[in-house]
């Protein structure tokens, strides 16, 4: 029987969720024609053969088009617009998979972490594959969030852009990774395949026994200690350190005093030792700042990656640190730069060798002519002993770039890029809240890729404003890589019918503090910390938040109240702290707590061993604690405001309460028109008259009524071209009003008491 196959046109996917996850989008008719189901594997036959998972595309996608990402496009050896043959694929469970990658990934990623990142994907030998977990349809028992956390801790912020190459698989052809698959790096000693019996070779007694694991550890130490430093790009001038010049100036002064004027410090009774902890969000440019300052002062920098040492055995870790110190000392007066020190010396569950490593660092700082700078994106997660006097007793912090700083960074990054005339970098910066330097570099790369695809035959290609804006669809801030974000769908407050008072209140409470901070400073008042939206179910509270996020170009962290509750002691509080830390790193941001009454109920009335009470305390501390919360607004939503702890509703916390009332006749008419925007209605349909008859219907009920009327028309005839008044009348028999009069009365009374 001939295998079904189709020739389709390649197009790049616009969805950030599909980016580099090994997923292609096919029209549902194509999936049916190939005899597939959603998330089955397909072979892609171009200049070379690759494999991917096939998922259904949106109905607006033409049947003759397959959407792929840039990595899959490269794997099939074709360009956008070319034809590729798509056929069903038989996928085998891989016994062994061998991969190749960067030196950092090779030394830092353990086999179990790499296996987590590859599970759920299909590939063939020779494919390039990213570390982004396939979280659209994860394998049973696989937690993509756990994979992201482990990858981030292992190799830092670069894990989202890291690409590996599949060098060999057993068996050959399209394969998938399972819990028993043996994952190995290309430089590892060869292992016997499970399908072949291992041969036993006699070992001379004088050589001593050595297991495969010991050989691997020895090889890892040799690579880490003996190989030269990785080639890094030329340090940029200090003048180009947009947003970090103050930190660079302070670091310059410290280096000059420690290396060039130690006698002055001695006369004044100070020590010439210099240990610095440089903190800042991932990708903000901590390593770049240190290298630029050292280069300006002609000081050599010896680099040691903390995650690379953390994966070694205790003795090997100590040897690696000693070798790095010796390498730095042998270059004369210089700097030892330890990156991601929180992975090497974590505050929670420090490794047994932590005390020895700290002693080695203390001894290294006692040598004149050596400064140690450690970087971290999580200063709270660093072993507190590192901050002791005589160690890393000085601390600097790099802030998140503001809009003005992002504009300057874009100007510097695009300085040597041929740009289309009239590009407004300020508008791009406006659309990149929470982006750091690494994110903007990724934005430049993706914009260049789009420009190259669009102008592959042009003599003088240029990057346009639209290329940069389109790249925003696939580039997300590093700080948002582990977050549950709220999809806005292009909504703005202008798309919300009626609700003029509610929209104005939200604009004043959420958007004004982020857009006009100077006005608040000039009048000497602080912006509201938070807002509580309350109203009956189905009234459009979440819809308003989506529109608000689209209007303000905010990074939105959407959290269901119950999602933060955990039965284990301390885990819920930790989740609250982590949520607000990510929000601060991605500022300006909006933390949306849906069903906040489940997260912050009245204290003293729960029967869950005090878990809810501790969560409320953690939430109150984050909202009004010692650590300032700048450019972060908290927005809660509930239909039971009387159940929320009163302490959460005082000034300085969720101080602005906004009632979202049930829609009146005019609002229901606007909602019906918005819901029927893409539905062809017969001329006999009078939405204004219909709205007047829908007393007690919520916004969700009105939208459901239009949907049910369309389904009624389809039941009569699948070739129906319009929805009539009769269809709407029949739909009303099914869709009944959901608003409870008693609950409406209670909410109205609560709103009156708060006004």
ZISUL-V718604 format. One record per backbone hydrogen bond with DSSP energy under -0.5 kcal/mol. CO is the residue of the C=O (numbers start at 0). NH is the residue of the N-H. E is the energy in kcal/mol with one decimal. If there is no record, write none. Layout:
co:CO nh:NH e:E
co:CO nh:NH e:E
//
This chain:
co:3 nh:87 e:-0.8
co:5 nh:7 e:-0.6
co:5 nh:85 e:-3.4
co:7 nh:83 e:-2.9
co:8 nh:65 e:-2.7
co:9 nh:80 e:-2.2
co:10 nh:67 e:-2.8
co:14 nh:18 e:-0.5
co:15 nh:18 e:-0.5
co:17 nh:20 e:-1.7
co:17 nh:22 e:-0.5
co:21 nh:52 e:-2.4
co:23 nh:25 e:-0.5
co:23 nh:54 e:-2.8
co:24 nh:66 e:-2.0
co:25 nh:56 e:-2.3
co:26 nh:29 e:-0.6
co:26 nh:30 e:-2.2
co:27 nh:31 e:-2.3
co:28 nh:32 e:-2.3
co:29 nh:33 e:-1.9
co:30 nh:35 e:-2.7
co:31 nh:34 e:-1.2
co:36 nh:39 e:-1.8
co:39 nh:53 e:-3.1
co:40 nh:88 e:-1.7
co:41 nh:51 e:-1.8
co:42 nh:44 e:-0.6
co:42 nh:86 e:-2.0
co:43 nh:45 e:-0.7
co:43 nh:49 e:-2.4
co:44 nh:84 e:-2.1
co:47 nh:45 e:-2.2
co:49 nh:43 e:-2.5
co:51 nh:41 e:-2.6
co:52 nh:23 e:-3.1
co:52 nh:54 e:-0.6
co:53 nh:38 e:-3.1
co:53 nh:39 e:-0.5
co:54 nh:25 e:-2.4
co:57 nh:60 e:-1.9
co:61 nh:64 e:-1.5
co:63 nh:8 e:-2.8
co:65 nh:10 e:-2.1
co:65 nh:67 e:-0.5
co:66 nh:24 e:-2.0
co:67 nh:12 e:-2.3
co:68 nh:72 e:-2.2
co:69 nh:73 e:-1.7
co:70 nh:74 e:-2.2
co:71 nh:75 e:-1.8
co:72 nh:77 e:-1.6
co:73 nh:76 e:-0.9
co:75 nh:46 e:-1.9
co:75 nh:47 e:-1.3
co:78 nh:81 e:-2.1
co:81 nh:9 e:-2.8
co:83 nh:7 e:-2.9
co:83 nh:85 e:-0.5
co:84 nh:44 e:-2.9
co:85 nh:5 e:-2.4
co:86 nh:42 e:-3.5
co:88 nh:90 e:-0.7
co:91 nh:93 e:-0.6
co:91 nh:175 e:-1.9
co:94 nh:181 e:-2.6
co:95 nh:169 e:-2.2
co:96 nh:183 e:-2.2
co:97 nh:166 e:-2.0
co:97 nh:167 e:-1.5
co:98 nh:185 e:-1.8
co:99 nh:164 e:-2.6
co:101 nh:105 e:-2.6
co:102 nh:106 e:-2.1
co:103 nh:107 e:-1.8
co:104 nh:108 e:-2.4
co:107 nh:109 e:-0.6
co:109 nh:113 e:-2.4
co:110 nh:114 e:-2.4
co:111 nh:115 e:-1.8
co:112 nh:116 e:-1.7
co:113 nh:117 e:-1.5
co:114 nh:118 e:-1.6
co:117 nh:120 e:-1.7
co:118 nh:133 e:-0.6
co:120 nh:176 e:-0.6
co:122 nh:174 e:-2.3
co:123 nh:126 e:-1.9
co:126 nh:165 e:-2.8
co:128 nh:163 e:-3.1
co:132 nh:134 e:-1.6
co:138 nh:141 e:-2.2
co:140 nh:142 e:-0.5
co:141 nh:143 e:-0.7
co:142 nh:145 e:-0.5
co:142 nh:146 e:-1.7
co:143 nh:147 e:-2.5
co:144 nh:148 e:-2.3
co:145 nh:149 e:-2.3
co:146 nh:150 e:-2.5
co:147 nh:151 e:-2.6
co:148 nh:152 e:-2.2
co:149 nh:153 e:-1.7
co:150 nh:154 e:-2.4
co:151 nh:155 e:-1.7
co:154 nh:157 e:-0.8
co:155 nh:158 e:-1.4
co:156 nh:159 e:-0.8
co:157 nh:160 e:-1.2
co:157 nh:161 e:-0.8
co:161 nh:130 e:-1.0
co:163 nh:128 e:-2.6
co:164 nh:99 e:-2.1
co:164 nh:166 e:-0.9
co:165 nh:125 e:-4.0
co:167 nh:97 e:-2.8
co:169 nh:94 e:-3.4
co:169 nh:95 e:-1.3
co:173 nh:91 e:-2.1
co:174 nh:122 e:-1.7
co:175 nh:93 e:-2.6
co:176 nh:119 e:-0.5
co:177 nh:180 e:-1.5
co:180 nh:182 e:-0.7
co:181 nh:96 e:-2.4
co:183 nh:98 e:-2.4
co:184 nh:187 e:-1.6
co:192 nh:195 e:-2.1
co:198 nh:200 e:-0.5
co:203 nh:206 e:-0.9
co:203 nh:207 e:-0.7
co:204 nh:207 e:-0.7
co:210 nh:214 e:-2.1
co:211 nh:215 e:-2.2
co:212 nh:216 e:-2.4
co:213 nh:217 e:-2.6
co:214 nh:218 e:-2.4
co:215 nh:219 e:-2.5
co:216 nh:220 e:-2.4
co:217 nh:221 e:-2.4
co:218 nh:222 e:-2.6
co:219 nh:223 e:-2.4
co:220 nh:224 e:-2.9
co:221 nh:225 e:-2.6
co:221 nh:226 e:-0.7
co:222 nh:226 e:-0.9
co:229 nh:231 e:-0.5
co:236 nh:239 e:-1.6
co:237 nh:240 e:-1.8
co:239 nh:241 e:-2.0
co:240 nh:243 e:-2.0
co:243 nh:247 e:-2.5
co:244 nh:248 e:-2.4
co:245 nh:249 e:-2.1
co:246 nh:250 e:-2.6
co:247 nh:251 e:-2.3
co:248 nh:252 e:-2.2
co:249 nh:253 e:-2.2
co:250 nh:254 e:-2.4
co:251 nh:255 e:-2.6
co:252 nh:256 e:-2.2
co:253 nh:257 e:-2.5
co:254 nh:258 e:-2.6
co:255 nh:259 e:-2.3
co:255 nh:260 e:-0.9
co:256 nh:260 e:-0.8
co:260 nh:264 e:-1.3
co:261 nh:265 e:-2.1
co:262 nh:266 e:-2.3
co:263 nh:267 e:-1.5
co:264 nh:269 e:-3.2
co:265 nh:268 e:-1.3
co:273 nh:371 e:-2.1
co:274 nh:393 e:-1.4
co:275 nh:277 e:-0.6
co:275 nh:373 e:-2.8
co:276 nh:278 e:-0.7
co:276 nh:395 e:-2.3
co:277 nh:375 e:-1.8
co:278 nh:397 e:-2.9
co:280 nh:283 e:-1.8
co:282 nh:437 e:-2.3
co:284 nh:288 e:-2.0
co:285 nh:289 e:-1.9
co:286 nh:290 e:-2.4
co:287 nh:291 e:-2.4
co:288 nh:292 e:-2.5
co:289 nh:293 e:-2.4
co:290 nh:294 e:-2.4
co:291 nh:295 e:-2.1
co:292 nh:296 e:-1.2
co:293 nh:298 e:-3.1
co:294 nh:297 e:-1.3
co:299 nh:334 e:-2.6
co:300 nh:302 e:-0.5
co:301 nh:336 e:-2.9
co:303 nh:305 e:-0.6
co:303 nh:338 e:-2.1
co:304 nh:307 e:-0.5
co:304 nh:308 e:-1.3
co:305 nh:308 e:-0.5
co:305 nh:309 e:-2.2
co:306 nh:310 e:-1.2
co:308 nh:311 e:-1.5
co:312 nh:316 e:-3.0
co:313 nh:317 e:-2.3
co:314 nh:318 e:-2.2
co:315 nh:319 e:-2.5
co:316 nh:320 e:-2.2
co:317 nh:321 e:-2.6
co:318 nh:322 e:-2.5
co:319 nh:323 e:-2.0
co:320 nh:324 e:-2.3
co:321 nh:325 e:-2.5
co:322 nh:326 e:-2.3
co:323 nh:327 e:-2.1
co:324 nh:328 e:-2.4
co:325 nh:329 e:-2.2
co:326 nh:330 e:-0.7
co:327 nh:330 e:-0.6
co:328 nh:331 e:-1.7
co:332 nh:299 e:-0.7
co:333 nh:370 e:-2.0
co:334 nh:301 e:-3.0
co:334 nh:336 e:-0.6
co:335 nh:337 e:-0.6
co:335 nh:372 e:-2.5
co:336 nh:303 e:-2.8
co:336 nh:338 e:-0.6
co:337 nh:374 e:-2.5
co:338 nh:305 e:-2.4
co:339 nh:342 e:-1.5
co:339 nh:343 e:-0.8
co:340 nh:344 e:-3.0
co:344 nh:382 e:-2.6
co:350 nh:353 e:-2.1
co:352 nh:356 e:-2.3
co:353 nh:357 e:-2.5
co:354 nh:358 e:-2.1
co:355 nh:359 e:-2.2
co:356 nh:360 e:-2.2
co:357 nh:361 e:-2.3
co:358 nh:362 e:-2.4
co:359 nh:363 e:-2.2
co:360 nh:364 e:-2.0
co:361 nh:365 e:-1.0
co:363 nh:366 e:-1.3
co:366 nh:369 e:-0.9
co:368 nh:333 e:-2.0
co:370 nh:335 e:-2.9
co:371 nh:275 e:-2.5
co:372 nh:337 e:-2.5
co:373 nh:277 e:-3.3
co:374 nh:340 e:-2.5
co:375 nh:279 e:-1.5
co:377 nh:380 e:-1.9
co:378 nh:381 e:-1.3
co:380 nh:346 e:-2.3
co:382 nh:385 e:-2.1
co:383 nh:386 e:-1.4
co:384 nh:387 e:-1.4
co:385 nh:391 e:-2.3
co:387 nh:390 e:-2.0
co:390 nh:392 e:-1.8
co:393 nh:276 e:-2.8
co:395 nh:278 e:-2.9
co:396 nh:398 e:-0.6
co:397 nh:280 e:-0.6
co:401 nh:405 e:-2.8
co:402 nh:406 e:-2.1
co:403 nh:407 e:-1.9
co:404 nh:408 e:-2.8
co:405 nh:409 e:-2.6
co:406 nh:410 e:-2.0
co:407 nh:411 e:-2.2
co:408 nh:412 e:-3.0
co:409 nh:413 e:-2.3
co:411 nh:414 e:-1.1
co:413 nh:416 e:-1.1
co:416 nh:418 e:-0.6
co:417 nh:462 e:-2.6
co:419 nh:422 e:-0.9
co:422 nh:424 e:-0.9
co:423 nh:427 e:-1.3
co:424 nh:428 e:-2.7
co:425 nh:429 e:-1.9
co:426 nh:430 e:-1.1
co:427 nh:430 e:-0.7
co:428 nh:431 e:-1.4
co:431 nh:434 e:-1.7
co:435 nh:439 e:-2.1
co:436 nh:440 e:-2.1
co:437 nh:441 e:-2.0
co:438 nh:442 e:-2.1
co:439 nh:443 e:-2.3
co:440 nh:444 e:-2.2
co:441 nh:445 e:-2.5
co:442 nh:446 e:-2.4
co:443 nh:447 e:-2.2
co:444 nh:448 e:-2.1
co:445 nh:449 e:-2.2
co:446 nh:450 e:-2.4
co:447 nh:451 e:-2.4
co:448 nh:452 e:-2.2
co:449 nh:453 e:-2.1
co:450 nh:454 e:-1.8
co:452 nh:455 e:-0.7
co:454 nh:457 e:-1.5
co:462 nh:419 e:-2.6
co:463 nh:467 e:-1.6
co:464 nh:468 e:-2.2
co:465 nh:469 e:-2.9
co:466 nh:470 e:-1.8
co:467 nh:471 e:-0.8
co:468 nh:471 e:-0.7
co:469 nh:472 e:-1.7
co:470 nh:473 e:-1.4
co:470 nh:474 e:-1.7
co:473 nh:475 e:-0.6
co:476 nh:479 e:-1.6
co:477 nh:480 e:-1.7
co:479 nh:482 e:-1.5
co:482 nh:484 e:-1.0
co:483 nh:557 e:-2.4
co:484 nh:486 e:-0.6
co:487 nh:490 e:-1.6
co:491 nh:494 e:-1.7
co:492 nh:495 e:-1.3
co:494 nh:496 e:-0.7
co:498 nh:502 e:-2.6
co:499 nh:503 e:-2.2
co:500 nh:504 e:-2.3
co:501 nh:505 e:-2.3
co:502 nh:506 e:-2.4
co:503 nh:507 e:-2.3
co:504 nh:508 e:-2.2
co:505 nh:509 e:-2.7
co:505 nh:510 e:-0.9
co:506 nh:510 e:-0.5
co:506 nh:511 e:-2.5
co:509 nh:513 e:-0.6
co:510 nh:514 e:-2.4
co:511 nh:515 e:-3.3
co:515 nh:518 e:-0.5
co:515 nh:519 e:-1.2
co:516 nh:520 e:-2.3
co:517 nh:521 e:-2.7
co:518 nh:522 e:-1.7
co:519 nh:523 e:-0.5
co:519 nh:524 e:-2.2
co:520 nh:523 e:-0.8
co:528 nh:633 e:-2.0
co:529 nh:655 e:-1.5
co:530 nh:532 e:-0.5
co:530 nh:635 e:-2.9
co:531 nh:533 e:-0.5
co:531 nh:657 e:-3.0
co:532 nh:637 e:-1.9
co:533 nh:659 e:-2.9
co:535 nh:538 e:-1.3
co:537 nh:698 e:-0.7
co:537 nh:699 e:-1.9
co:539 nh:543 e:-2.1
co:540 nh:544 e:-1.8
co:541 nh:545 e:-2.3
co:542 nh:546 e:-2.2
co:543 nh:547 e:-2.5
co:544 nh:548 e:-2.5
co:545 nh:549 e:-2.1
co:546 nh:492 e:-0.5
co:546 nh:550 e:-1.9
co:547 nh:551 e:-2.1
co:548 nh:552 e:-0.8
co:548 nh:553 e:-1.3
co:553 nh:555 e:-0.6
co:554 nh:589 e:-2.6
co:555 nh:485 e:-0.6
co:555 nh:557 e:-0.7
co:556 nh:558 e:-0.6
co:556 nh:591 e:-2.8
co:558 nh:593 e:-2.1
co:559 nh:562 e:-1.2
co:559 nh:563 e:-0.6
co:560 nh:563 e:-1.1
co:561 nh:564 e:-1.1
co:567 nh:570 e:-1.4
co:567 nh:571 e:-0.7
co:569 nh:573 e:-2.0
co:570 nh:574 e:-2.3
co:571 nh:575 e:-2.0
co:572 nh:576 e:-2.4
co:573 nh:577 e:-2.7
co:574 nh:578 e:-2.1
co:575 nh:579 e:-2.0
co:576 nh:580 e:-2.0
co:577 nh:581 e:-2.3
co:578 nh:582 e:-1.9
co:579 nh:583 e:-2.2
co:580 nh:584 e:-2.1
co:581 nh:585 e:-1.5
co:583 nh:586 e:-1.1
co:586 nh:433 e:-0.7
co:587 nh:554 e:-1.6
co:588 nh:632 e:-2.1
co:589 nh:556 e:-2.9
co:589 nh:591 e:-0.7
co:590 nh:592 e:-0.7
co:590 nh:634 e:-3.1
co:591 nh:558 e:-2.9
co:591 nh:593 e:-0.9
co:592 nh:595 e:-0.6
co:592 nh:636 e:-2.1
co:593 nh:560 e:-2.2
co:594 nh:597 e:-1.7
co:594 nh:598 e:-0.7
co:595 nh:599 e:-2.8
co:599 nh:644 e:-2.4
co:601 nh:604 e:-1.0
co:607 nh:610 e:-1.5
co:609 nh:613 e:-2.0
co:610 nh:614 e:-2.1
co:611 nh:615 e:-2.4
co:612 nh:616 e:-2.1
co:613 nh:617 e:-2.3
co:614 nh:618 e:-2.6
co:615 nh:619 e:-2.7
co:616 nh:620 e:-2.1
co:617 nh:621 e:-2.1
co:618 nh:622 e:-2.1
co:619 nh:623 e:-2.2
co:620 nh:624 e:-0.5
co:627 nh:629 e:-0.6
co:630 nh:587 e:-0.7
co:630 nh:588 e:-2.1
co:632 nh:590 e:-2.6
co:633 nh:530 e:-2.5
co:634 nh:592 e:-2.4
co:635 nh:532 e:-3.4
co:636 nh:594 e:-0.7
co:636 nh:595 e:-2.0
co:637 nh:534 e:-1.3
co:639 nh:642 e:-1.7
co:640 nh:643 e:-1.2
co:642 nh:601 e:-1.2
co:644 nh:647 e:-1.7
co:645 nh:648 e:-1.5
co:646 nh:649 e:-0.8
co:647 nh:653 e:-2.4
co:649 nh:652 e:-1.7
co:652 nh:529 e:-1.0
co:652 nh:654 e:-2.0
co:654 nh:656 e:-0.7
co:655 nh:531 e:-2.9
co:655 nh:657 e:-0.6
co:656 nh:658 e:-0.5
co:657 nh:533 e:-2.2
co:657 nh:659 e:-0.5
co:658 nh:660 e:-0.9
co:659 nh:535 e:-0.5
co:663 nh:667 e:-2.9
co:664 nh:668 e:-2.1
co:665 nh:669 e:-1.9
co:666 nh:670 e:-2.5
co:667 nh:671 e:-2.6
co:668 nh:672 e:-2.2
co:669 nh:673 e:-2.2
co:670 nh:674 e:-2.7
co:671 nh:675 e:-2.0
co:673 nh:676 e:-1.1
co:675 nh:678 e:-1.2
co:677 nh:679 e:-0.6
co:679 nh:722 e:-2.5
co:681 nh:684 e:-1.8
co:684 nh:686 e:-0.6
co:685 nh:689 e:-2.2
co:686 nh:690 e:-2.7
co:687 nh:691 e:-1.5
co:688 nh:692 e:-0.7
co:689 nh:692 e:-1.1
co:689 nh:693 e:-0.5
co:690 nh:693 e:-1.1
co:693 nh:696 e:-1.9
co:695 nh:738 e:-1.4
co:697 nh:701 e:-2.2
co:698 nh:702 e:-2.1
co:699 nh:703 e:-2.2
co:700 nh:704 e:-2.0
co:701 nh:705 e:-1.6
co:702 nh:706 e:-1.8
co:703 nh:707 e:-2.7
co:704 nh:708 e:-2.2
co:705 nh:709 e:-1.9
co:706 nh:710 e:-2.0
co:707 nh:711 e:-2.2
co:708 nh:712 e:-2.0
co:709 nh:713 e:-1.9
co:710 nh:714 e:-2.1
co:711 nh:715 e:-1.6
co:712 nh:716 e:-2.0
co:716 nh:719 e:-1.7
co:722 nh:681 e:-2.9
co:723 nh:727 e:-1.7
co:724 nh:728 e:-2.4
co:725 nh:729 e:-2.3
co:726 nh:730 e:-2.2
co:727 nh:731 e:-1.6
co:728 nh:732 e:-0.5
co:729 nh:732 e:-1.0
co:729 nh:733 e:-0.5
co:730 nh:733 e:-1.2
co:730 nh:734 e:-2.8
co:733 nh:735 e:-0.9
co:738 nh:740 e:-0.6
co:739 nh:743 e:-2.7
co:740 nh:744 e:-2.3
co:741 nh:745 e:-2.2
co:742 nh:746 e:-2.7
co:743 nh:747 e:-2.6
co:744 nh:748 e:-2.3
co:745 nh:749 e:-2.2
co:746 nh:750 e:-2.7
co:747 nh:751 e:-2.2
co:748 nh:752 e:-2.0
co:749 nh:753 e:-1.4
co:750 nh:754 e:-0.9
//
